[in-house]
Amino acid sequence: MGTIYYGDARHPVPVEDRTLAHLKAVIVSRLRRGESCTFSWAVEGDHRETIWLSPNIPLHFVFETPDRPALNRKWIDALAQVASTPAGLHAVPEPEDEP
C-alpha cells in the first residue's frame, strides 16, 4: 500500500501501489502542464475526501515496493478523462490492457 502526501500531509492518502503508479502518471502530467484539478477518494466508513491538486502545493508519492509496474495505457487514458470532468480525478476500475 502506497501513500500520497499532499501539502501539509495532515491526511496522507493510502493507495494500492499499482493504482498509485497510474494516478501518479496522470497527476504529474497535469501538473507539468500547469493544470489543476480535484482528486477524491473513499475513506473508511461512509464518506469521501477531496483535495485540490495544484502545481504550487508540494506532493510526495511513496510506494511500498521498489518495483515499477507496467502501466496500462487504457487506464491512464480513463483516469485522465475523469480528471477533466467536473467530478475530478478519482480511481476508476482498471480496463483490460490489450496484449
N, C-alpha and C positions, 0 to 999 in steps of 0.2 A: 504494500500500500504506500503510494507516494503522497506528497503533500504540496500544495500551493501556498506560499506565504506572500501576502499582498499588503502593501502599505505598512501599517504598524503591526501587522500579523497578530492582532488580538484574537482573531478567529481563523487559524490555519484551516485550509480545506483539504480533507483527505480524499484522494482519488486513486483508484487502482492504476498501477503503472502503465498498462497498455493504453487505457483511456487517457491518462495524463500525457503520454507521448503525442497522441493525436490532438488533444486540446492545446498542448504547447505549440505544435506546428501552426495551428490556426491563430492562436493568440499572438505569437511572435510575428507572424506575417502581417496581421492587422496593425500591431504597434509599430512595426518597422515602417509602415506606410502612414503613420500618424493618425490612424483611425481608432476611435474609442468605441466601446460597446458595453452592454451589461453582461455579466456572467452569473448564472443562477445554478444552485444545486440543492438537492434534498438533504435535509438534516434529520438525524434520528428523531423519531416522534412524528408529528404530522405537520411540519412546516418546511418552508423553503427560505433560503437566504440568497441575496443578490448583491453583487458589488459592481462598481463602475470601473471598467478596465481603461486606463489612460496611460499614454506613454510617459507621463510625468510622475507616476507613482511607482516606487520600487516593487519588483516582482521577482520571486525566487521559486524555482521548481526543484523539488527533492524527490529522487527516485529511490525506492527501496533496493532495487537491484542495479548493478552496473551495466547489465545487458541492454542494448538498444533494440527494441522490437522492430520488425519490418513494418513499415507504415502502409496502411490501406488507403490508397488514393480516393476511393469512393467515400470512405468515412470522413476523410479530411474535407472533401467537397461538400458532404452533407452538413458537417459542423460549420463550415464557412458560410453555407447558405442560411442556416438558422441564425448565425451571428449577425447577419444583415437584416433580420426581421425585427419588428417591434418587441418580440419576446426576448431577443438577445441570445447569446451563446448559452447553451446547456447541453449536457450529454444526450446524445441520441443513440439508439442501438446501432451496432456495427453492421453494415451491409456486407454480404459476401463479396470477397475480392475475386476478381477474375484471375484464373491461373495464368 
